[in-house]
């Protein structure tokens, strides 16, 4: 069985579903979940000499940076003002930690960024639940 093709088909279906949704809240939540997942896989594979896989490390490093860029460019600085600026800085912090940890081979900064981003994701998820109850 070719797991690569199966994985690609699943990702294509997931991407298609996201493109068809008109719920920006759900899109951001999905992006945050994907970012946390990719950063976690990067952390698990950061140390190649300790069993980490270079391909997974590289793939999820690049995927994390791509998602961070997408999140940064989705911010509305006119409407969001301080919140948008703070989120941009948080995403930039996460990006910098990934870069630093790639160089050092230690996951310390990325783990801190994951913790911060998980808090944001949890708050974003809770907002979505509250909006659904009142919407």
C-alpha positions as CSV (number, residue, x, y, z in Angstrom):
1,X,0.0,0.0,0.0
2,X,1.4,3.4,-0.9
3,X,0.9,5.5,2.2
4,X,2.3,8.6,0.5
5,X,-0.5,8.6,-2.0
6,X,-3.1,8.0,0.7
7,X,-1.7,10.8,2.8
8,X,-1.7,13.2,-0.2
9,X,-5.3,12.3,-1.0
10,X,-6.3,13.1,2.6
11,X,-4.5,16.4,2.5
12,X,-6.1,17.3,-0.8
13,X,-9.5,16.5,0.6
14,X,-8.8,18.6,3.7
15,X,-7.5,21.5,1.6
16,X,-10.6,21.3,-0.6
17,X,-12.9,21.4,2.4
18,X,-11.1,24.4,3.8
19,X,-11.3,26.3,0.5
20,X,-15.1,25.6,0.4
21,X,-15.8,26.9,3.9
22,X,-16.8,30.5,4.4
23,X,-16.1,30.5,8.1
24,X,-12.9,32.5,8.6
25,X,-12.9,31.5,12.3
26,X,-12.7,27.8,11.4
27,X,-9.9,28.4,8.8
28,X,-7.8,30.2,11.5
29,X,-8.5,27.4,14.0
30,X,-7.5,24.8,11.5
31,X,-4.3,26.7,10.6
32,X,-3.4,27.0,14.3
33,X,-4.0,23.3,14.8
34,X,-1.8,22.5,11.8
35,X,0.9,24.8,13.0
36,X,1.0,23.2,16.5
37,X,1.1,19.8,14.9
38,X,3.9,20.7,12.5
39,X,5.9,22.4,15.3
40,X,5.5,19.3,17.5
41,X,6.8,17.0,14.7
42,X,9.7,19.4,14.1
43,X,10.6,19.2,17.9
44,X,10.4,15.4,17.9
45,X,12.8,15.2,15.0
46,X,15.1,18.1,15.7
47,X,18.0,15.9,17.0
48,X,19.0,13.7,14.1
49,X,21.7,11.9,16.2
50,X,19.1,11.0,18.8
51,X,16.6,9.3,16.4
52,X,15.1,12.3,14.6
53,X,14.3,12.0,10.9
54,X,15.9,14.7,8.8
55,X,13.0,14.5,6.2
56,X,10.4,15.0,8.9
57,X,12.4,17.8,10.5
58,X,12.8,19.7,7.3
59,X,9.2,19.1,6.0
60,X,7.6,20.3,9.3
61,X,10.0,23.2,9.7
62,X,9.1,24.5,6.3
63,X,5.4,23.8,6.8
64,X,5.5,25.7,10.1
65,X,7.1,28.7,8.5
66,X,4.5,28.6,5.7
67,X,1.6,28.5,8.2
68,X,3.1,31.3,10.2
69,X,3.4,33.4,7.1
70,X,-0.3,32.7,6.2
71,X,-1.4,33.6,9.7
72,X,0.6,36.9,9.7
73,X,-0.7,37.9,6.3
74,X,-4.3,37.2,7.3
75,X,-4.3,39.7,10.1
76,X,-6.4,42.9,9.6
77,X,-4.4,45.7,11.2
78,X,-7.1,48.3,10.5
79,X,-9.8,46.5,12.3
80,X,-7.7,44.6,14.8
81,X,-5.2,47.3,15.8
82,X,-3.5,46.2,19.0
83,X,-4.7,42.6,18.9
84,X,-3.5,42.2,15.3
85,X,-0.1,43.7,16.3
86,X,0.2,41.4,19.3
87,X,-0.7,38.3,17.2
88,X,1.8,39.4,14.5
89,X,4.5,39.6,17.2
90,X,3.6,36.2,18.7
91,X,3.8,34.6,15.2
92,X,7.1,36.4,14.6
93,X,8.3,35.0,18.0
94,X,7.4,31.5,16.9
95,X,9.1,31.9,13.6
96,X,12.3,33.2,15.2
97,X,12.3,30.3,17.8
98,X,12.0,27.8,14.9
99,X,14.9,29.4,13.1
100,X,17.0,29.6,16.3
101,X,16.3,26.0,17.2
102,X,17.0,24.7,13.7
103,X,20.5,26.3,14.1
104,X,21.1,25.1,17.7
105,X,19.5,21.6,17.3
106,X,17.7,22.1,20.6
107,X,13.9,22.6,20.8
108,X,13.8,24.9,23.8
109,X,12.5,28.0,22.0
110,X,10.0,26.1,19.8
111,X,8.6,24.5,22.9
112,X,8.0,27.9,24.4
113,X,6.4,29.1,21.2
114,X,4.1,26.0,21.1
115,X,3.0,26.8,24.6
116,X,2.1,30.4,23.7
117,X,0.4,29.4,20.5
118,X,-1.6,26.6,22.2
119,X,-3.0,29.3,24.6
120,X,-4.1,31.4,21.6
121,X,-5.6,28.4,19.8
122,X,-7.5,27.4,22.9
123,X,-8.9,30.9,23.3
124,X,-9.7,31.1,19.6
125,X,-11.6,27.7,19.9
126,X,-13.5,28.9,22.9
127,X,-14.5,32.1,21.1
128,X,-15.8,30.0,18.2
129,X,-17.9,27.9,20.6
130,X,-19.4,31.0,22.2
131,X,-20.2,32.6,18.9
132,X,-21.9,29.4,17.8
133,X,-24.0,29.4,20.9
134,X,-25.1,33.1,20.5
135,X,-25.2,33.1,16.7
